[in-house]
Amino acid sequence: MIQLLMLGDSLVEWGDWPTLLPDVAVINRGIAGETTGELAVRLGAEIEACPDPDAVLLQSGTNNLLFGDLFFPVIFNTMIPRLRLFYPQCPLIITSLMPMPIVLRSQLDQVNRELAEVTTATPNCHFLDMTRPFSEQCLPITHPGFLNDQVHLSTRGYQVWAGEIRRCLQSLFSGPG
């Protein structure tokens, strides 16, 4: 069973990962209300607490974006090298921000482009773009991806995210052929 360390905000914390990813041992280290800077501060303690995961997933920036901070992707430039130093062979997965209806699409696209760029500088670092899956699989009326607050994920939103995480992990850990 793959051991996945998930770091992030309430979207990570509030996920029912044993149900959503039953074949993955998720170490849920999400903290509601946390900013990317706050995650960077606790990163060392998280690494010490989980010294040998098979993969690490970071999802952070939701709260930054809600408060108008479009510059938080630069903090990933400090976190990713630290993670790579302590987990030299471990795949790192950076999740884009979800296309929250409450946020301007241009702002969301800007920070997601920057997050994608950050991943390209590090070996075995993968960008999990959630914009397209949400746009295709979460329909506002029949299958909404968000709760009424337009920030937190609905059951459908979590199902779509978990499906993309599962596909990513399968591609990373499947053997040749």
MIBAVO-320470 format. One line per 5 residues: number of its first residue (from 1); their letters; for each residue x, y, z of N, C-alpha, C. Coordinates in steps of 0.1 Angstrom, whole numbers. Layout:
# residues N
NUM = A = X:Y:Z:X:Y:Z:X:Y:Z | ...
END
This chain:
# residues 177
1 = MIQLL = 8:-12:0:0:0:0:9:12:0 | 6:22:-9:13:34:-10:10:43:2 | 21:48:8:19:58:19:21:72:13 | 10:80:14:10:93:9:9:104:20 | 19:112:21:18:123:30:11:135:23
6 = MLGDS = 0:139:29:-7:150:23:-6:163:32 | -1:173:26:1:186:34:-8:197:27 | -14:204:36:-22:215:30:-32:221:40 | -43:227:35:-52:234:43:-64:226:46 | -76:232:48:-88:225:51:-93:215:40
11 = LVEWG = -89:218:28:-93:209:17:-87:195:19 | -74:195:24:-68:182:28:-74:177:41 | -74:186:51:-78:181:64:-92:175:64 | -102:181:57:-116:176:58:-119:165:48 | -109:160:40:-112:149:31:-113:136:39
16 = DWPTL = -123:128:35:-124:115:41:-116:105:32 | -103:106:34:-93:99:26:-94:84:27 | -97:78:39:-98:63:39:-110:58:30 | -120:66:28:-131:63:19:-128:66:5 | -122:78:3:-119:83:-11:-107:75:-17
21 = LPDVA = -97:72:-9:-85:65:-14:-83:52:-6 | -91:42:-6:-90:31:3:-77:23:1 | -71:23:-11:-59:16:-13:-46:24:-11 | -48:36:-4:-36:44:-1:-36:47:14 | -25:46:20:-24:50:34:-21:65:35
26 = VINRG = -31:73:36:-30:87:36:-26:92:50 | -15:100:51:-12:107:63:-17:121:61 | -28:124:68:-35:137:66:-29:147:75 | -22:157:69:-16:168:77:-21:181:71 | -34:182:69:-40:194:65:-44:202:77
31 = IAGET = -44:215:77:-48:224:88:-57:235:82 | -69:235:87:-79:245:82:-74:259:85 | -76:267:75:-73:282:77:-58:285:74 | -50:275:72:-36:277:71:-32:284:57 | -22:293:58:-17:299:45:-4:291:41
36 = TGELA = 0:293:29:12:287:24:25:290:33 | 26:302:38:37:306:46:36:298:59 | 25:296:65:23:288:77:27:274:75 | 24:268:63:28:255:60:43:254:59 | 49:264:53:64:264:52:70:264:65
41 = VRLGA = 64:271:75:70:271:89:70:258:95 | 59:250:93:58:237:100:64:226:92 | 69:228:80:74:218:71:84:209:78 | 94:215:85:104:207:91:98:197:101 | 89:201:109:82:192:119:75:181:112
46 = EIEAC = 69:184:100:61:174:93:71:163:87 | 82:168:82:92:159:77:97:149:88 | 100:155:100:105:147:111:94:137:115 | 81:141:115:71:132:119:68:121:109 | 71:123:96:69:113:86:81:111:78
51 = PDPDA = 91:104:83:104:103:76:105:95:63 | 95:87:60:97:78:49:84:76:41 | 77:86:36:65:84:28:69:79:14 | 60:73:7:62:69:-7:60:80:-16 | 52:90:-13:49:102:-21:44:113:-11
56 = VLLQS = 46:125:-16:42:137:-8:33:145:-18 | 21:150:-13:12:158:-20:11:171:-12 | 13:182:-19:11:196:-13:-1:202:-20 | -10:207:-12:-21:215:-17:-22:227:-8 | -18:239:-13:-18:250:-4:-19:263:-13
61 = GTNNL = -25:273:-6:-27:286:-13:-41:291:-14 | -50:282:-10:-65:286:-10:-67:298:-2 | -62:298:11:-65:309:20:-57:321:15 | -45:319:10:-38:331:4:-46:338:-6 | -51:330:-16:-59:335:-27:-71:342:-22
66 = LFGDL = -78:337:-12:-90:343:-7:-87:356:-1 | -75:358:4:-72:371:11:-64:380:1 | -64:377:-12:-59:385:-22:-44:384:-24 | -37:374:-18:-23:372:-19:-20:364:-31 | -15:370:-42:-12:363:-54:2:359:-55
71 = FFPVI = 10:362:-45:24:360:-45:29:347:-38 | 20:340:-32:23:328:-24:31:317:-32 | 29:316:-45:36:305:-52:51:305:-50 | 57:317:-48:71:318:-46:76:310:-33 | 67:309:-23:70:301:-11:72:286:-15
76 = FNTMI = 66:282:-25:68:268:-30:83:266:-34 | 89:277:-39:103:276:-43:112:273:-31 | 108:275:-19:116:272:-7:112:258:-2 | 99:255:-3:94:242:3:98:230:-6 | 97:231:-19:100:220:-27:115:215:-26
81 = PRLRL = 125:224:-26:139:220:-24:141:213:-10 | 134:218:0:135:212:13:129:198:13 | 118:196:7:112:183:6:121:174:-2 | 127:179:-13:136:170:-21:148:166:-13 | 153:175:-5:165:172:3:163:160:12
86 = FYPQC = 151:161:19:148:150:29:142:138:22 | 135:139:11:129:128:4:135:128:-10 | 148:124:-12:154:125:-25:148:117:-36 | 142:105:-33:136:97:-44:121:97:-44 | 115:104:-35:101:104:-33:94:113:-43
91 = PLIIT = 84:109:-50:76:118:-59:69:129:-51 | 71:141:-56:64:152:-50:52:156:-60 | 41:158:-54:29:161:-62:24:175:-57 | 23:184:-66:18:198:-63:5:199:-69 | -6:201:-61:-19:202:-66:-22:216:-69
96 = SLMPM = -28:219:-81:-32:232:-84:-44:236:-75 | -47:249:-74:-58:254:-67:-71:250:-75 | -81:246:-68:-93:242:-75:-100:255:-80 | -108:254:-91:-114:266:-97:-126:270:-89 | -123:277:-78:-134:281:-69:-142:292:-75
101 = PIVLR = -155:291:-75:-163:302:-81:-162:316:-75 | -157:316:-62:-156:329:-55:-143:337:-59 | -134:330:-67:-122:337:-71:-122:340:-86 | -116:351:-89:-115:355:-104:-107:344:-111 | -112:340:-122:-106:330:-130:-92:334:-134
106 = SQLDQ = -90:347:-138:-77:352:-142:-67:351:-130 | -71:353:-118:-62:352:-107:-58:337:-104 | -68:328:-105:-66:314:-104:-57:309:-114 | -59:313:-127:-50:308:-137:-36:313:-135 | -34:325:-131:-21:331:-128:-13:323:-118
111 = VNREL = -19:320:-106:-12:313:-96:-10:298:-100 | -19:293:-107:-17:279:-111:-6:278:-121 | -5:287:-130:6:287:-140:20:288:-132 | 20:297:-122:32:298:-114:35:285:-106 | 25:279:-101:27:266:-94:33:256:-103
116 = AEVTT = 27:255:-115:32:245:-125:46:248:-129 | 50:261:-130:64:264:-133:73:260:-122 | 69:261:-110:78:257:-98:81:243:-99 | 72:234:-103:74:220:-103:84:216:-114 | 85:223:-125:94:219:-136:109:220:-132
121 = ATPNC = 112:228:-122:126:229:-118:131:218:-109 | 123:209:-105:127:198:-95:124:185:-101 | 134:176:-101:132:162:-106:121:155:-98 | 114:147:-105:103:138:-99:93:147:-91 | 90:159:-96:80:167:-90:69:169:-101
126 = HFLDM = 57:167:-97:46:166:-107:35:176:-103 | 29:182:-113:19:192:-112:5:185:-115 | -4:185:-105:-17:179:-107:-27:190:-109 | -30:193:-122:-39:204:-125:-53:200:-124 | -60:206:-115:-74:202:-112:-84:210:-119
131 = TRPFS = -80:220:-127:-89:229:-134:-98:222:-144 | -91:214:-152:-99:207:-163:-108:196:-157 | -103:188:-148:-112:178:-142:-124:184:-135 | -122:195:-128:-134:201:-122:-143:207:-132 | -138:213:-142:-146:220:-153:-154:209:-160
136 = EQCLP = -149:197:-162:-156:187:-169:-165:178:-161 | -161:176:-148:-169:167:-140:-177:173:-129 | -176:185:-126:-183:192:-116:-192:202:-122 | -205:199:-124:-214:208:-130:-222:216:-119 | -223:229:-121:-228:237:-110:-242:233:-104
141 = ITHPG = -251:229:-112:-264:225:-108:-265:210:-104 | -261:201:-112:-263:187:-110:-252:180:-102 | -240:185:-104:-229:178:-97:-219:189:-92 | -223:198:-83:-214:209:-78:-202:203:-71 | -190:210:-74:-178:206:-69:-175:213:-55
146 = FLNDQ = -183:223:-52:-181:231:-40:-193:232:-32 | -191:234:-19:-202:237:-10:-207:251:-13 | -218:255:-6:-224:268:-8:-214:280:-5 | -203:278:3:-193:288:5:-184:291:-7 | -185:282:-17:-178:283:-30:-163:281:-28
151 = VHLST = -159:276:-16:-144:274:-14:-142:259:-10 | -150:254:-1:-147:240:3:-154:230:-6 | -148:219:-7:-152:209:-16:-165:201:-12 | -173:198:-21:-185:190:-19:-180:175:-20 | -189:166:-18:-186:152:-19:-181:150:-34
156 = RGYQV = -188:156:-43:-184:154:-57:-170:160:-60 | -167:171:-54:-154:177:-56:-143:168:-50 | -146:162:-39:-136:153:-33:-134:141:-42 | -145:136:-47:-144:124:-56:-136:127:-68 | -138:138:-74:-130:142:-86:-115:143:-82
161 = WAGEI = -112:150:-71:-98:152:-67:-92:138:-64 | -99:130:-57:-94:117:-53:-91:109:-66 | -100:110:-76:-98:102:-88:-85:107:-95 | -82:120:-95:-70:125:-101:-58:121:-93 | -59:121:-80:-48:116:-72:-45:102:-75
166 = RRCLQ = -55:94:-75:-54:79:-78:-47:77:-91 | -51:84:-102:-45:83:-115:-30:87:-115 | -28:98:-108:-14:102:-107:-5:92:-100 | -10:86:-88:-2:76:-81:0:64:-89 | -11:60:-97:-10:48:-105:1:50:-116
171 = SLFSG = 2:62:-122:12:64:-132:26:65:-126 | 27:69:-114:40:70:-107:45:57:-102 | 36:48:-98:40:36:-91:37:23:-99 | 32:25:-111:30:12:-119:43:8:-125 | 45:-4:-126:57:-9:-132:57:-8:-147
176 = PG = 68:-11:-153:69:-11:-168:59:-21:-174 | 53:-17:-185:44:-26:-192:31:-25:-186
END
